[in-house]
Amino acid sequence: MRPFSNFLLAVFLLCVNLAFAQSTTVAVASNMKDAFAEIASAFKLAGKSEMRVVYGSSGNFTAQIMNGAPFSLFIAADEQFPLELYKNGKTIDDGVVYAVGKLALIAKSQSGVVLVDNKVELAKIIAKANKVAIAKPELAPYGRATVQFLKSEGLWGLAKDKLVYGDNIGIATTYVVTGAAEIGFTALSLAKSPEVIKETNFVLLNPKLYEPIKQRMVLLRGASQEARELYQFMQTTQAKAILVKYGYATP
């Protein structure tokens, strides 16, 4: 019986690998989770194929693609990582900027923290907090923007020893939603998402205090027809309206 069981396991794993290889897989930055879910639904309603979607940090996806991960389309949270892939010959071209993200600060609603985008008030909020959640700046553009913002406001010294890092902006946001951190820096799109807004409140931060978060997408070499169609759909008026709804600016 054991050899037969091993045979069945081998067949099962082969089928899984074939299914993965044959399906179109899209890598999407975590800040886009809610907005992209709505875009993907609209894409499907337009009669297009459903695709496998994986969410994570732009930095991790870039490393995976460099090592041969079978993605067809990379919808990133910045320009740096897609352009790095382009320079290394991993993409069809240099892609397009599809959205410009915005940085927000969130706090657990039950904490009673009143958020204000004012240096003096932000200093008081950070001083009272035990933990401040951000995404890892080396992996996630919104984490990098957070560091820029804190340094621009002269608050880095106050905040740096209280920071707890998530591998991506979705994880950093979850730290606040679950109460693991009192406050956290996140994407406006996530701050406005239904799951987050019912547990937290937010304030939009001054975009002049960090570099514009231009989000670029690129088709990888060998991209499927479905991925190419999604790439085009992401640039339509319909998709842009969804992005604006979630707090993005669009080109």
One Martini backbone bead per residue (centre of mass of N, CA, C, O) as a GRO file, in nm:
protein
  251
    1MET     BB    1   0.055   0.065  -0.018
    2ARG     BB    2   0.286   0.268  -0.003
    3PRO     BB    3   0.372   0.291  -0.302
    4PHE     BB    4   0.091   0.391  -0.393
    5SER     BB    5   0.085   0.648  -0.222
    6ASN     BB    6   0.337   0.772  -0.350
    7PHE     BB    7   0.219   0.784  -0.634
    8LEU     BB    8  -0.021   0.972  -0.571
    9LEU     BB    9   0.152   1.205  -0.469
   10ALA     BB   10   0.310   1.251  -0.730
   11VAL     BB   11   0.063   1.311  -0.908
   12PHE     BB   12  -0.043   1.549  -0.748
   13LEU     BB   13   0.211   1.732  -0.772
   14LEU     BB   14   0.211   1.740  -1.079
   15CYS     BB   15  -0.068   1.876  -1.111
   16VAL     BB   16  -0.002   2.133  -0.953
   17ASN     BB   17   0.238   2.227  -1.130
   18LEU     BB   18   0.078   2.241  -1.395
   19ALA     BB   19  -0.136   2.443  -1.303
   20PHE     BB   20   0.064   2.668  -1.240
   21ALA     BB   21   0.199   2.686  -1.522
   22GLN     BB   22  -0.086   2.737  -1.686
   23SER     BB   23  -0.137   2.970  -1.517
   24THR     BB   24  -0.214   3.296  -1.442
   25THR     BB   25   0.019   3.503  -1.264
   26VAL     BB   26  -0.023   3.764  -1.018
   27ALA     BB   27   0.165   4.032  -0.887
   28VAL     BB   28   0.063   4.207  -0.582
   29ALA     BB   29   0.058   4.464  -0.399
   30SER     BB   30  -0.078   4.503  -0.084
   31ASN     BB   31  -0.206   4.795  -0.123
   32MET     BB   32  -0.405   4.662  -0.366
   33LYS     BB   33  -0.611   4.450  -0.269
   34ASP     BB   34  -0.896   4.589  -0.282
   35ALA     BB   35  -0.877   4.726  -0.557
   36PHE     BB   36  -0.804   4.469  -0.723
   37ALA     BB   37  -1.052   4.298  -0.659
   38GLU     BB   38  -1.241   4.491  -0.817
   39ILE     BB   39  -1.095   4.483  -1.086
   40ALA     BB   40  -1.112   4.173  -1.127
   41SER     BB   41  -1.422   4.163  -1.134
   42ALA     BB   42  -1.455   4.350  -1.381
   43PHE     BB   43  -1.286   4.176  -1.572
   44LYS     BB   44  -1.469   3.923  -1.554
   45LEU     BB   45  -1.737   4.066  -1.646
   46ALA     BB   46  -1.596   4.119  -1.937
   47GLY     BB   47  -1.505   3.804  -2.009
   48LYS     BB   48  -1.263   3.723  -1.846
   49SER     BB   49  -1.016   3.566  -1.704
   50GLU     BB   50  -0.919   3.397  -1.436
   51MET     BB   51  -0.668   3.458  -1.186
   52ARG     BB   52  -0.378   3.429  -1.019
   53VAL     BB   53  -0.328   3.579  -0.692
   54VAL     BB   54  -0.051   3.758  -0.541
   55TYR     BB   55   0.044   3.886  -0.226
   56GLY     BB   56   0.295   4.152  -0.151
   57SER     BB   57   0.609   4.250  -0.174
   58SER     BB   58   0.805   4.405  -0.402
   59GLY     BB   59   1.078   4.292  -0.310
   60ASN     BB   60   1.007   3.990  -0.306
   61PHE     BB   61   0.912   3.967  -0.599
   62THR     BB   62   1.177   4.047  -0.731
   63ALA     BB   63   1.342   3.810  -0.623
   64GLN     BB   64   1.163   3.588  -0.749
   65ILE     BB   65   1.193   3.675  -1.046
   66MET     BB   66   1.503   3.653  -1.057
   67ASN     BB   67   1.448   3.327  -0.976
   68GLY     BB   68   1.185   3.236  -1.177
   69ALA     BB   69   0.912   3.325  -1.129
   70PRO     BB   70   0.576   3.257  -1.282
   71PHE     BB   71   0.509   3.549  -1.378
   72SER     BB   72   0.321   3.787  -1.585
   73LEU     BB   73   0.243   4.012  -1.361
   74PHE     BB   74   0.356   4.331  -1.215
   75ILE     BB   75   0.204   4.502  -0.934
   76ALA     BB   76   0.335   4.769  -0.796
   77ALA     BB   77   0.445   5.024  -0.537
   78ASP     BB   78   0.659   5.114  -0.759
   79GLU     BB   79   0.950   5.175  -0.966
   80GLN     BB   80   1.215   5.041  -0.884
   81PHE     BB   81   1.154   4.732  -0.919
   82PRO     BB   82   1.058   4.719  -1.217
   83LEU     BB   83   1.320   4.859  -1.334
   84GLU     BB   84   1.512   4.642  -1.238
   85LEU     BB   85   1.391   4.417  -1.415
   86TYR     BB   86   1.435   4.558  -1.685
   87LYS     BB   87   1.750   4.581  -1.664
   88ASN     BB   88   1.749   4.243  -1.635
   89GLY     BB   89   1.544   4.123  -1.865
   90LYS     BB   90   1.236   4.038  -1.735
   91THR     BB   91   1.088   4.229  -1.937
   92ILE     BB   92   0.933   4.370  -2.205
   93ASP     BB   93   0.932   4.647  -2.049
   94ASP     BB   94   0.885   4.945  -1.846
   95GLY     BB   95   0.602   5.017  -1.852
   96VAL     BB   96   0.356   5.161  -1.617
   97VAL     BB   97   0.190   5.413  -1.461
   98TYR     BB   98  -0.121   5.358  -1.266
   99ALA     BB   99  -0.034   5.500  -0.984
  100VAL     BB  100  -0.074   5.715  -0.684
  101GLY     BB  101   0.020   5.709  -0.369
  102LYS     BB  102  -0.080   5.727  -0.013
  103LEU     BB  103  -0.021   5.841   0.312
  104ALA     BB  104  -0.110   5.696   0.636
  105LEU     BB  105  -0.259   5.721   0.960
  106ILE     BB  106  -0.329   5.478   1.216
  107ALA     BB  107  -0.587   5.391   1.466
  108LYS     BB  108  -0.730   5.253   1.715
  109SER     BB  109  -1.043   5.330   1.808
  110GLN     BB  110  -1.029   5.231   2.119
  111SER     BB  111  -0.786   5.427   2.205
  112GLY     BB  112  -0.865   5.748   2.147
  113VAL     BB  113  -0.704   5.849   1.917
  114VAL     BB  114  -0.625   6.165   1.776
  115LEU     BB  115  -0.581   6.246   1.444
  116VAL     BB  116  -0.310   6.466   1.327
  117ASP     BB  117  -0.155   6.675   1.074
  118ASN     BB  118   0.082   6.751   1.314
  119LYS     BB  119   0.376   6.774   1.454
  120VAL     BB  120   0.300   6.807   1.752
  121GLU     BB  121   0.077   6.584   1.761
  122LEU     BB  122   0.251   6.351   1.653
  123ALA     BB  123   0.453   6.353   1.883
  124LYS     BB  124   0.250   6.277   2.104
  125ILE     BB  125   0.152   6.009   1.980
  126ILE     BB  126   0.429   5.868   1.967
  127ALA     BB  127   0.506   5.900   2.270
  128LYS     BB  128   0.254   5.718   2.375
  129ALA     BB  129   0.349   5.492   2.213
  130ASN     BB  130   0.478   5.166   2.204
  131LYS     BB  131   0.382   5.108   1.897
  132VAL     BB  132   0.500   5.127   1.548
  133ALA     BB  133   0.377   5.066   1.233
  134ILE     BB  134   0.570   4.924   0.956
  135ALA     BB  135   0.717   4.878   0.668
  136LYS     BB  136   0.973   4.752   0.512
  137PRO     BB  137   1.182   4.964   0.339
  138GLU     BB  138   1.340   4.740   0.162
  139LEU     BB  139   1.046   4.615   0.046
  140ALA     BB  140   0.851   4.877   0.100
  141PRO     BB  141   0.751   5.181  -0.017
  142TYR     BB  142   0.579   5.270   0.236
  143GLY     BB  143   0.815   5.244   0.430
  144ARG     BB  144   0.998   5.449   0.292
  145ALA     BB  145   0.799   5.688   0.318
  146THR     BB  146   0.789   5.690   0.626
  147VAL     BB  147   1.083   5.765   0.677
  148GLN     BB  148   1.073   6.029   0.522
  149PHE     BB  149   0.854   6.162   0.691
  150LEU     BB  150   0.987   6.149   0.973
  151LYS     BB  151   1.242   6.311   0.887
  152SER     BB  152   1.096   6.567   0.782
  153GLU     BB  153   0.951   6.612   1.079
  154GLY     BB  154   1.155   6.520   1.314
  155LEU     BB  155   1.056   6.196   1.421
  156TRP     BB  156   1.264   5.963   1.414
  157GLY     BB  157   1.390   5.961   1.703
  158LEU     BB  158   1.109   5.901   1.842
  159ALA     BB  159   1.028   5.628   1.664
  160LYS     BB  160   1.255   5.404   1.604
  161ASP     BB  161   1.219   5.232   1.891
  162LYS     BB  162   0.891   5.162   1.811
  163LEU     BB  163   0.928   4.985   1.573
  164VAL     BB  164   0.726   4.771   1.366
  165TYR     BB  165   0.769   4.512   1.121
  166GLY     BB  166   0.653   4.450   0.798
  167ASP     BB  167   0.689   4.287   0.498
  168ASN     BB  168   0.419   4.448   0.453
  169ILE     BB  169   0.155   4.668   0.453
  170GLY     BB  170  -0.058   4.461   0.545
  171ILE     BB  171   0.083   4.372   0.808
  172ALA     BB  172   0.113   4.649   0.941
  173THR     BB  173  -0.194   4.700   0.951
  174THR     BB  174  -0.270   4.452   1.127
  175TYR     BB  175  -0.134   4.543   1.388
  176VAL     BB  176  -0.356   4.758   1.443
  177VAL     BB  177  -0.622   4.600   1.413
  178THR     BB  178  -0.524   4.390   1.655
  179GLY     BB  179  -0.334   4.569   1.870
  180ALA     BB  180  -0.011   4.540   1.844
  181ALA     BB  181  -0.053   4.844   1.758
  182GLU     BB  182  -0.154   5.168   1.798
  183ILE     BB  183   0.010   5.258   1.543
  184GLY     BB  184   0.020   5.334   1.175
  185PHE     BB  185   0.166   5.302   0.858
  186THR     BB  186  -0.012   5.354   0.544
  187ALA     BB  187  -0.224   5.310   0.302
  188LEU     BB  188  -0.499   5.469   0.204
  189SER     BB  189  -0.638   5.223   0.073
  190LEU     BB  190  -0.638   5.059   0.344
  191ALA     BB  191  -0.770   5.268   0.537
  192LYS     BB  192  -1.046   5.252   0.343
  193SER     BB  193  -1.105   4.976   0.405
  194PRO     BB  194  -1.347   4.793   0.551
  195GLU     BB  195  -1.171   4.624   0.757
  196VAL     BB  196  -1.017   4.878   0.875
  197ILE     BB  197  -1.233   5.112   0.931
  198LYS     BB  198  -1.390   4.947   1.163
  199GLU     BB  199  -1.108   4.966   1.363
  200THR     BB  200  -1.021   5.251   1.245
  201ASN     BB  201  -0.842   5.551   1.210
  202PHE     BB  202  -0.757   5.840   0.993
  203VAL     BB  203  -0.476   6.018   0.830
  204LEU     BB  204  -0.364   6.229   0.603
  205LEU     BB  205  -0.052   6.285   0.466
  206ASN     BB  206   0.192   6.485   0.362
  207PRO     BB  207   0.317   6.454   0.031
  208LYS     BB  208   0.573   6.659   0.064
  209LEU     BB  209   0.735   6.446   0.280
  210TYR     BB  210   0.749   6.256   0.021
  211GLU     BB  211   0.794   6.061  -0.223
  212PRO     BB  212   0.639   5.973  -0.484
  213ILE     BB  213   0.407   5.695  -0.526
  214LYS     BB  214   0.490   5.532  -0.799
  215GLN     BB  215   0.299   5.292  -0.972
  216ARG     BB  216   0.421   5.004  -1.135
  217MET     BB  217   0.381   4.805  -1.433
  218VAL     BB  218   0.476   4.467  -1.556
  219LEU     BB  219   0.564   4.259  -1.809
  220LEU     BB  220   0.665   3.951  -1.845
  221ARG     BB  221   0.832   3.725  -1.988
  222GLY     BB  222   0.585   3.530  -2.137
  223ALA     BB  223   0.323   3.652  -2.128
  224SER     BB  224   0.006   3.623  -2.128
  225GLN     BB  225  -0.286   3.718  -2.270
  226GLU     BB  226  -0.435   3.778  -2.005
  227ALA     BB  227  -0.222   3.973  -1.892
  228ARG     BB  228  -0.238   4.179  -2.123
  229GLU     BB  229  -0.537   4.248  -2.079
  230LEU     BB  230  -0.505   4.349  -1.787
  231TYR     BB  231  -0.303   4.570  -1.845
  232GLN     BB  232  -0.507   4.732  -2.017
  233PHE     BB  233  -0.739   4.751  -1.808
  234MET     BB  234  -0.573   4.922  -1.592
  235GLN     BB  235  -0.601   5.180  -1.816
  236THR     BB  236  -0.887   5.232  -1.775
  237THR     BB  237  -1.151   5.412  -1.669
  238GLN     BB  238  -1.266   5.194  -1.480
  239ALA     BB  239  -1.008   5.137  -1.315
  240LYS     BB  240  -0.948   5.432  -1.230
  241ALA     BB  241  -1.206   5.470  -1.062
  242ILE     BB  242  -1.129   5.262  -0.848
  243LEU     BB  243  -0.864   5.389  -0.755
  244VAL     BB  244  -0.988   5.657  -0.660
  245LYS     BB  245  -1.178   5.532  -0.447
  246TYR     BB  246  -0.897   5.427  -0.287
  247GLY     BB  247  -0.695   5.704  -0.306
  248TYR     BB  248  -0.586   5.740  -0.582
  249ALA     BB  249  -0.387   5.847  -0.828
  250THR     BB  250  -0.392   5.918  -1.182
  251PRO     BB  251  -0.251   5.959  -1.502
   0.00000   0.00000   0.00000
